[in-house]
Each structure stands twice: as structure tokens, then as C-alpha cells.
Amino acid sequence: MATQTLPTPAELVFYEKPGCVSNARQKALLVEIGHCLEVRNLLTEHWVPERLRPFFGDLAVSDWFNPTAPRVLSGEVRPAELSEAGALALMMADPLLIRRPLIEAGELRSCGFAPGPFLDALGVVLDEGVDLQSCSRLSQLADCPLPVCPTPGLTVRSAALGVAG
């Protein structure tokens, strides 16, 4: 993705795992710098390969995966061994495998929250050593709850003045 700057506030669609501490920190930062979020549940969204694939851009297939997903941690799913089609098929069946968050900004799509052109375009500047991508509960991963799914299609709008949830 070519580096570009999006207007602030930009209207973003933010796909999260409800209850994820890292996603909450990411959303708070985006709202703090002035973006408006439409928050959606990554796990209940109706994904099809053609809709999901653009979020991954030119990333290696192994980078599409949430490295702390139980099936990845157990070795049941080995992202480095998968084709694009195989990876997408697994993700359709088990959205916990998808690296979070997925973010849409107009026609732009991205997965994860690591420094790079997409976060640059959003005006996100992370201090050296700040990691908002990794699981905040990694040491307590066994205690990380699976989300209670809200009503399908429910979205929450957030604004720079506060986060509704």
C-alpha cells in the first residue's frame, strides 16, 4: 500500500474480538487521535474469501493468522504450510484464526496493528517499544474468554468524544 494520509477524523470500520484487551487499547488510541469507529464483531461477521482477502494485501499467508489462536498455538493449524485458498477456507470456518484487528478506511484494508503504511496513513505513531499488536493477555492466555456474541449485525459507533459499547 502506498503511503497516504487519511483525513482526521476518518470513518473506520474496526473488526474486533469482543472482550479483547488489545483491541480495546487499539480502539482507544484511534479514538484519541480523532477517528470515528464503527465497531463490528470479527467472529460473527459473514466472511467470504473475496471479502476477507483484501485485508491481507501483500502479506505472507502466515502473517494473516492470529499467532495466539488456540489452533495455531497447539500446532493443529500451521500457517506457514498453507496456500491462500487453504488459509481462507480455515478462516471462514474459524474466525478466531484471523489476525486482529481488521480495519477498513474507505477503500483501504489492513489486518493487525503493527507499524507500517496503514497505521502511518491513520496518523498512528507508536513510541519505540510500544506493542499494541500482541495479545495483552499472553501470560494468561488460558484465561482469555471466548466472546459472548451480540446480536448478529449489531454495530457500535464510537466518536472522538467517547466510546460507546
C-alpha positions in Angstrom: 0.0 0.0 0.0 1.4 3.4 -0.9 1.8 5.7 2.0 -1.0 8.3 2.1 -2.7 10.3 4.8 -6.3 9.9 5.6 -8.3 12.8 6.9 -8.9 13.0 10.7 -11.4 12.2 11.7 -11.6 9.3 9.3 -14.5 6.9 9.4 -13.1 3.5 10.1 -14.7 0.0 10.4 -12.9 -1.9 13.1 -13.4 -5.6 13.3 -12.6 -6.9 16.8 -12.9 -9.9 19.1 -15.3 -8.6 21.8 -13.5 -8.5 25.1 -10.0 -8.5 23.6 -7.9 -6.2 25.8 -5.5 -5.4 22.9 -8.4 -4.5 20.6 -9.7 -2.1 23.3 -6.3 -0.4 23.6 -6.2 -0.1 19.8 -9.7 1.4 19.6 -8.9 3.9 22.4 -5.8 5.1 20.6 -7.7 5.6 17.3 -10.5 7.5 19.0 -7.9 9.6 21.0 -6.4 10.8 17.8 -9.8 11.7 16.4 -11.0 8.8 14.3 -14.7 7.7 14.3 -15.1 3.9 14.6 -17.8 1.6 13.6 -17.0 -1.5 15.6 -18.0 -4.9 14.4 -17.6 -8.4 15.8 -15.0 -10.2 13.7 -16.3 -13.6 14.9 -19.9 -13.1 13.8 -19.3 -11.1 10.6 -20.3 -13.0 7.5 -17.0 -13.6 5.7 -16.5 -14.9 2.3 -13.0 -15.3 0.7 -13.5 -12.4 -1.7 -14.3 -10.0 1.1 -11.7 -11.2 3.5 -8.7 -11.5 1.2 -8.2 -7.7 0.6 -7.4 -7.1 4.3 -4.2 -9.1 3.9 -2.7 -7.1 1.0 0.7 -8.5 0.1 1.4 -10.1 3.5 2.7 -13.7 3.5 -0.1 -16.1 4.2 1.5 -17.0 7.6 1.0 -13.3 8.6 -2.7 -13.5 8.1 -3.1 -15.6 11.2 -3.6 -14.7 14.8 -0.5 -16.3 16.3 -2.2 -16.7 19.7 -5.3 -18.5 18.3 -5.6 -21.8 20.2 -5.4 -23.9 17.0 -2.2 -22.1 15.9 -0.6 -22.4 19.4 -1.4 -26.1 19.6 0.1 -26.8 16.2 -3.1 -28.1 14.7 -3.0 -25.2 12.2 0.4 -24.4 10.7 0.0 -21.1 8.8 3.4 -21.4 7.0 2.3 -24.6 5.3 -1.0 -23.2 3.9 -2.0 -21.9 0.5 -4.1 -18.8 0.2 -7.2 -20.8 -0.6 -6.5 -23.2 2.3 -5.9 -20.3 4.7 -9.1 -18.6 3.7 -11.1 -21.8 4.0 -9.9 -22.3 7.5 -10.7 -18.7 8.5 -14.2 -19.0 7.1 -14.8 -21.9 9.4 -12.9 -20.5 12.4 -12.6 -16.6 12.5 -10.5 -16.8 15.7 -7.7 -17.7 13.3 -7.8 -14.2 11.7 -5.2 -11.7 12.8 -6.9 -8.8 14.5 -8.0 -6.2 14.2 -9.2 -5.9 10.6 -9.7 -2.2 9.7 -11.4 -0.6 6.7 -10.8 3.1 5.8 -12.7 3.8 2.6 -11.2 1.5 0.0 -8.1 0.7 2.2 -8.0 -2.5 4.2 -5.5 -3.9 6.7 -5.0 -6.5 9.3 -3.2 -6.2 12.6 -1.9 -3.2 14.4 1.8 -3.1 13.6 3.7 0.0 12.5 3.7 0.4 8.7 2.0 2.3 5.9 -1.6 1.7 7.0 -1.1 3.0 10.6 1.0 5.8 9.1 -2.0 6.8 6.9 -4.2 6.9 10.0 -1.7 9.1 11.8 -0.8 6.5 14.4 2.6 7.0 15.8 3.8 4.4 18.3 6.7 5.1 20.6 9.6 2.7 20.2 9.0 -0.5 22.1 5.2 0.0 22.3 3.4 -3.1 21.1 -0.3 -2.8 20.5 -0.4 -5.8 18.2 0.5 -8.7 20.5 -2.0 -10.3 22.8 -2.2 -8.3 26.1 -3.2 -11.4 27.9 -0.5 -13.7 26.5 0.7 -14.7 30.0 -3.0 -15.6 30.9 -4.0 -17.0 27.5 -5.8 -20.0 29.0 -8.0 -17.5 30.9 -8.8 -15.4 27.8 -12.6 -15.8 27.4 -14.2 -16.6 24.2 -16.6 -13.8 23.5 -20.3 -13.7 24.1 -21.7 -12.9 20.7 -24.0 -10.0 20.4 -27.0 -9.9 18.1 -25.7 -10.6 14.6 -25.3 -7.4 12.6 -25.1 -5.2 15.7 -22.6 -2.3 15.3 -21.4 0.2 17.7 -20.5 3.7 16.7 -17.7 5.4 18.5 -16.8 9.1 18.3 -13.8 11.1 19.3 -15.6 12.3 22.4 -16.2 8.8 23.8 -16.6 5.2 23.1 -20.0 3.6 23.1 -20.0 0.0 23.7 
